[in-house]
Amino acid sequence: MDNETGYFEDEVFEVKDTRRTIIRFLKSMGRQKLRLAVVFLSIGIYTFFTIIAPLYSANVVDLIWNRIKEAAAGAAPFRITWEYGGRQIFILLMLYLISGIFYVLQSFLMASFAEKLNLQLRGEISRKLQRLPLSFYDRRQAGEIMSHATNDLEKMSEALQTGLLRFFMAVGTIVGSLVMMISFSVLLTVIFLIFMGISLFCTKIVSRKTLKYAARRQSCIGKMNGLIEEAYSGRMIIKAFNYEDASSRKIHEASEELASAAQKTDFMMNAINPAIRIVNRCGLVMIAVFGGLMLLDGRLTPGRFQAFFQYVNQAGEPITEMSFMINSMQSALASVERVYELLDEEEISPDPELPRQLGKPQGNVDFSHVRFGYSPDKILMDDISFSVKSGQKIAIVGSTGAGKTTLINLLMRFYEVNGGGIFLDGADTRELTRASLRSNFGMVLQDTWLFEGTIAENIAYGRPEATREEIVAAAKAARADFFIRTMAHGYDTVLDNDAENISAGQRQLLTIARVMLCDPPILILDEATSSVDTRTEMEIGKAMRSLMENRTSFVIAHRLSTIVDADLILVMQAGNIIEQGNHRQLLAAGGAYAELYNSQFA
């Protein structure tokens, strides 16, 4: 019952539709039909030999018992030969051996089946995450999303191997054992069923409470994971603001809440088994008493008496463990439903079946009466219109939260507009595939993103097939070649977690080199030089001016000195464009841009 995670909410996450989740899960399992069929075949063979072995042992015991009675009466000495007893004992041992072999085999096959199903669903999650809009990620924490592809699926795999497999084995063994027990003695079977009913009743009552507590524990672990993830990703800020004690206190409070929920869950899970075992022991005593009387009356032979007890143990042990199996599956059911809720999330609109082909892009961009809101009832942008000609430099300025980055996200179709349209070389961007649209853009974001790999691999992220010569040329153009060559392994230097083994400015240079290597017709520079020192910024400025020649460029910057040469400046406020024009026009207008410019250079 480890590693459960839940939504980062205060309420308990519970299974909303058990029947629907089970049916859908069975459909997912059906994609592994062959493996599942082999698993059930192995379970069937194992169950068959498990049931047959005690029945055959009854004949063997009676045979030996009769031999003992003959020896006691002096009719013949007690001796077991191959013809009389030896062969029967050997066959009995073979039955138990075959049963054991198929037990191991079915465990192996179920593990293989569970991991294949795990791989299948993890692949579905991975593909799903690529089709989800950015709005989905805006309202989720990273730890929550990661838990779907890791903890939830591991929980499902564990339940299949330890819960579902043993459940089907138990059902087959219980049914088969009951049939044989009835054939031996209806009275003893009724006694067994009475005590089994008491055990099942206890299991049902406790399992309901266990599911509630397990769901609560899942929610607590999810909250805990979120706090730990925040503490790790924000560790430098936490230290800078001396927030260590407060952060630790929040984690400690979440830990106490988790401990309380886990304690209740574990208590309910661990308390049921001893209670059921007591009930079962009472049943065994009653069966022994009445069975002994039947043995004395001659209604049961010694062989059948001991075989009946074997069937009691074979049926009673699964019942004792039934609580664990049910709890395991119920707890996993919440995780499975969480996975399906993710897979049911609304996706981005599909690409057109017959997408429009641009040919060689020119870089003309038009926003025509664009309306957008993160939700339909809360419109952020209303009637946004402007035109950009090929090769122009467009600057977007405004205070934090004005909508600058949102405007770029709409251009890239990270979000869909609620009205109007965005056109690239006269083509509505919704008529293009997202891949073909985005291949025309190169982005240098404010927050640099580099993965764990070599510097060369990071530069070639947009063009994996690029040669080393092309990578070096791009690095030189971005003024990154010098610092790269000063490193011990040069372009083969491996960047560690978040590229913390190089400076922020160097990370910025690598992202610029990455864009230069792609050589896109349209550039998007979001605070591209905000993390670079003045000298490096001057060098990058020269490289950028060369790169932006004959290319459409969108630049987002707070420092107006970097965009005074822009062909078009868009001044944004509260999601709308309140002014547009070039530097001279906007200064002459004496509006918001002039006020902002004068405040920076007063």
N, C-alpha and C positions, 0 to 999 in steps of 0.2 A: 504493500500500500504506500509506496514511496513516490515522491516527486509529483504529487498532484498539484495542479495549478488551476486557478480560477480567474474569472474576470475581475478586473480591478474595481469592484463595486462593494457597497456596504452590505447588500442583501446576499442571501445564500443562493448559490447557483444550484438549481435542482433540475432534474429531468422534466422537460415540459410535456413531451409526448413520447412515452415509453414505447407504445406499439409502433408508431411511425419510425422511431429510431431503430428498433429491432428489425423491422421489415427492410429498411434501407441498408442496414448493416449486413443482413443476409444477402441482399443483392450485390453488395460489394464483395462479399465472400464468394458469391457465385462466379466471379471473374476468374477465380482460381479453382474452377470446377474439378479439374483432373486431380490436383493435389488434395482437395477436400474429399474427393471420392476415395482416394487411396487411404487417407486418414480414417475414414469411416469403415472401410473394408478391414483395416488393421484392428480397429476397435471391435468390429464384429467377430473377427477370428479370435482375438484375445478373450472376449466375453464368452464365446463358445467353449473354449478350452477351460476357462475359469469355472464354468458351470458343470462341465462334464467331469472334471477331475474329482470333485467330492463324491459324485455319484459312483464313479468307478472305484473310489476308495472304499465305499460301503461294501462292495463285493469283495474287495481284497481283505478288509478287516474281518468280515464274516467268514471268509475262507480260512484265515489264520485262526480266528476264534474257534471254529469247528475243529481245526487241527489240534488246538490246545486242549479242548474238551476230550477229544479222542485219546490224547496222551495222558490226560488226568485219569481217564477211565481205564487205562492200561491196555487199550486196544492196539495202540501203536506208539512208538517213540515219536516225540515232537522233532520234526525235521522239515526244513524248507528246501525244496529242490527247484531246479529250473522249471520242471514240468508242473510242480505243485507249489505255487506261491511265488517263486522267483521271477517267472515271466510276468506275472501280474504286477508285482512290485516294480519291475523295470518299466512296464508300460505306464504305470502311475507316475513314476518319476519323469518319464518323457512328456507326459501331459503337462505336468507343472513346469518343466523346462521350456516347452513350446509356448506355454502361456507367458512365461517370463520374457522370452525372446520377443514376442509380439508386443508386450508392454513397453519394452525399450524401443522397439521399432516405431510404435505409434507416437511415443514421446518425441522421437527425432523428427518424424514426419510432421507433427503438429508444430514443432519449433520452426521447421522450414516453411510451413504454410503461413504461420503467424508473421514471420519476417518478410515473406513475399508480399503479404497483404499490407504490412507496414510500409514496405517500399512503394507499393502501388499508391497508397493513400498519401504518402509523403510526396510522391511525384505529382499527384493531383493538387496538393496544397501549394507546391512550388509553382506549378503552372497557373494556379488560381491567383497567387500573389502578384504575378506578372500582369494579370488582367484586371486587377482592382484599381479604382481611381485613387488619386492622391488624397481625396477626402476621407477615404477609409483609414489611411495611415495618420491623418490629422487627428482622428479621434481615438487612436489606439497607442499604447505604449509598446516599445520594442519588446520588452520582456513578455508581454501578453501574446504578441504574434508569434514569437519564438516558441512559446509553450505549446502551441498547436502542433508544430512540426516535430517537437521533441517529447515533452512530458506526456502529452495526451496520447500520442501514438505508442509510446513505450508502455503506458498504462493499458492500452488496448491489447498490445502484444502479450503483456504479462497475464492479462485476464484470459486470453485465448489458451495460453499454455498451462496455466495453473487452475483456472476456473472452468472454462468451457470444456476442455478436454476431459478433465476429471468428472465434470457433470454428466457428459454423455456416457463415460465409462460407468459411472455410478448408476445411471438409469438402466443401462443394459444389465449390469450385474444384479441390481435389486429385482428387476422383473424376472430374470432367469432364475434367481435364487428362490423367489416366492413361488414360482411354478413348481420347482422341485420340492420345496417345503410342503406345499399343499399335497403333493403326491405321497409324501411320507406321513403327514399327520395334519388334519384340518384343525384340530384343537390347539396344537402347539403353534400353528401358523396364526390362528386368531389371537392368541396371547401375544405373539410377536407384533402383530399389526396394531394391537391396542397401544402398546408402548411406543411403537413407531409413530402412531398418530400423535401421541403426546409430544414426542420429539419434534415432529414437523410443526405442530402448533407453536411450540416455543420458538422454533427457528423463524417462523413467519412474523411473530410479534417483534422479535428482536431485530430482524432484518430491516423492518420499516424505520425503526429508530436509528439503526446504524447508517442507513442511506442519508438521513437528514444530517447526522453529525459528520459523515464523510464529505458531504457536499460543503458543509461549513468549513471543514479543514481545507478543502480545495480552494475555497475563496481566500482563506487566510494565507495559504502558501503563495497564491497568485499576488496578493498584496505585498507579501514579504519579498518575492522576487523583484517586484517593481521598485521597492525601496533600495534593495541591494544594487540593482542595475543603475539606479540614479546615483547612488553613492559612489559607484565605480566610475561611471562616465563623467561625473562632475567632481571628481576628487580634488582637482586643482582649485576649482572655485570654492569648494567647501573649506579647504585649508586656507585659502586667501582671505576668506571672511570669518575665520575662526569659528566655523559652524560644526566642527567635529562633534562636540558634545550633544548639540541638538539633533544632529543626524543620527548619532548612536542611540540617542534616547527614542527617536521615532522607530528605529529598527528594533530596539529592545521592547517597546510597547507592542509592536507587531508580533514579535517572538512570543511574548506572553499570551497574546490572543491566540496564536497558533498552538502554543502548548496546551492551552485550555481545551481548544477544539479537538486536538489530537488525543488528549487524555480521555475525553469522553468517547471518541471513536474507538480507541484501542480497548477501553474497558468493555464496551458493548461487544466488540469482536472476540475478546478473550474470555468473557464471562459465560458466553453461551455454550462453548464446548464442554467445560466441566459439568454444567447443568445437564446437558444432554447425555453425557457419559454416566451420570448417576441414574438417570432414567433407564438407560440401556442396561446397566448392571442389575437393576431391579427386575427388568425383563428377563435377563439371563437366569436369575435365581428361580423365577417362576417356571421358566421352561425346563430347568434342570429338575425341579420337584415333580412336575407333571410328566416329564419325559422319563424320569426314573421309575415312576409308577407304571407307565406303559411298558417299560423295559421288563419290569418284574412280571407283568401280566402276559408278556410274550407278544404284545401288539407292536413292539419295535425290536429289531435286532440290534446288537451292539454296533454293527457297521452303519446302519441307518441312523442310530442315535448320534454317533460321532459326526456323520455326514451332515445331519441336521444342524449341529452346532457350527460346522464349517459354513453352511449357508447363512446361519444367523450372523456370524462374524462378517461374511462377505457382504451381506445386506446392511448390517448394523454399522459397520465402519464408514461406508459412504454417507449414511444418514448423519453420523456424527460430524462428518466433514462438510455436509451439505450447507451448513451455515457459512463456512469459509467460501465455498464455491459461489453461493448466491451473493454474499457480500462483495466478493471480488468482482463478479460480473456487474452487480448494481453500481458499484463505485466506478467501474470502467465505463458503464453506460453513459454517465455524465460526461466523461471525457470524449466518448465517441460522438455524442450529440454536439459538443462544442466544435469538434472537427467539421461536422456537417453544417453547423451554423456558419462557419467560415466559408465552406464550399458553396453555401447558398447566398452569400453576400452579393449584392448587385454589382455587376461588372461594368466596365467601360463599354460604351456602345461599340458594336462590332465594326470592323472596316467594311467599306462597300464591297459588294460582290464583284462589281466591275469598276475598280478604282480608276481615276483619271491619271494619265501619265503626263508629267511635266516636261519631259525632255531635258534640255540643258537649262537649269534654273538661272534666272536673271537677278533675282533678289528684290523684286518689287513687292511691297507689302501694303495692304489696305485693311484698315479696321472700318467697318461700315455699321453704324448704329448698334454697336455691341452692348448687350445687357448681360450681366452676370451676378450671381449670388451663390454663396456656399450652400444655401438652402433656398428653394423657390420663393419662400415668403419673406426673405431678407435679402433684397437686391443691394449689392455693393457698388456695382458699376452700372450706370444708366446712360445710354446713348453716347458711347465712346466712338469717335470717328477721327481718323487721320490717315494720311497717305504718305508712303515712303517710296522714293525712287531708287532704282538700283545704284549701289555704290555710295549711298548717303550714310552719314553718321547721325544717329538719333540718340539723344541723351534723355534719360528719364530721371527727374529729380522730384524731391518731395520729402516730407518728414517720415519718420518711421511709422509704418502702418498705413501709408497713403495709398498703397496698391501697386507699387512699382513692380515687385516680384510677381504679383498676381497677373499683371498685364503680360509679362513674359511667359508665365505658365499657360495663359490662354493661347498665346502665339504658338507654343509648342504642343498644344492640345493635351496638356497634363490635366486640364479641366475643360469641360464643354460649356460653351456659351449658352445662355438662356434665351437669347434673341439676337438678331442681326447676324453678321458673318465676318469672318476673317479670310482674306484672300492673299494667296501667294502667286504672283505672276498671273493674276486674273482667275485663278482656280480656287474655289472654296476649299479650305483646308479639310473640311469634312468629307470631300469627295476624294481625298487622297488617303492612302494607308498611313498609319502613324509612323511606320518605319521609314517610308519614303519621304514623309514630311520632315522628320527629325534628322534624316541624313543630310539635310541642307544646312543644319545649324551646328555651330561649335560653341560650347559653353565653358566659361570660366566663372565658377560660383564663388560667392563670398566665403562659404565654408568648404575648404578644400577636402577632397575625398581621395585617398590613396589606399590601395589594398596591400596586403602582405605579399610581397613579391619583389622582384628586382626592379631597379629604377627603369631599366629598358622596358620591362613588361608593363610598367605603369604608364610610360610615355606612349607605348604602342597599344593602349587599351582600346582605342577607337579603330585601330588598323593593326590587328594581330599579325597580318602577313607582311608588315613593313620590314625592310632590311635594316641591318645595323647602321648602314650609311645614312639612310633616311632618318632614323631615330637620332643620330648624332647631329645631322643637319638641323632638325627641328629644335634640339636642345641648344644649339649654337644661336639660332634665331631668337630663342627665348632668353638668351644670356644665362643658360643653366649649365652649359658645357664646362665652364671653368670650375665651379664648385663640385661638379660630379667627378671630374678627373682628380680632384684633391682627396677624394675618398679612397680607402684602401683597395676596394674592388671595382672602383669606377662604375660603369653602367651595370655591372653585375652585383652591385651592393644590394643586399636584401633589406627592404624597409620593414621594420617591426610593427608592432601594434599601433595603429593610427599614425604610422610614420613618425614616431616620437624621437627617432634617432637623427632627424634633420630639423632645421629651424622652420618656423612658420613661413618666413619669406621664401625659403628654398622649396617648401611644399607648393607655394603659390607659383613659383617658376616652373615646376614640373607640370602643373595642371595647364599652364599656358603652352608649354612645349607639346603637351598632348593634343591641344586644339590645333596648333600649328601643323602637326604631322597630318591631321585629318584634312587640312586645307579646305574648309567648308566655304560655301558662297556667302553665308550669313553668320555673323559673330554676335554672341551675347556675352557681355562682360558685366558681371554683377560684383561691384566693388573689387575689381580685378587686382588693384594695386594697394588695397587697404592694409595688407600685412607685410608690405615691402618697404625697406628704408628708402630715403630720398634718392641716394645715388642709384640704387637698383631700379627705383621707379623711373628715373630719367632714361636709363638704358632700355627698360621695358617699353617706355613710351615711344622711343625711336623704333623699336621692333614692331610695336603695335601699329604705328602709323604706316609702316611699310606693309604690314599684313592687311590693314584695312583698305588699302588702295583697291579700288574697283570692287569692293565688297560692301554689302549692306551691314551696318554695325549698330547694335543696340547697346548702349552703355548706361549702367545704373551707378551713380556715384553721388556722395554727399559733398565732396570737394569740387566746387564749381570750376576751379582752375583747370581741371582735366577735361572739361567739355565745352570750353568757350568757342572752340572751332567747330562745334557740331552744326550740321545743316539744319537740324530740327531739334528743338528742346521741348519736351512735354513736361509741364508742371502739374503734378498730381496732388490732390487733397481729398481725403475721405473717399477714395475710390474713383474719383472723377478727374478728368483733365480740365483744369481751370484756366490754363494758358498754354499756348503753343506758338512757336516761332523760333527764329535764330537768336543768338545772344544779343545782337544790337537791337533787334526789334523789341525784345522783351525788356531790355533796360530802358528803352525809350518809352515803353508803355507805362513804366513806373508801378507795376503791379506786384504780385507776390514774388516773382522771380527777382525783380530789382531789389526788393526788400531783403530777400535771402542773400543775394549776391553782396549787397552793401554791408550786411551784417558780418559777412565772412572777411571782407577786405577793408573794413573801416579802420 
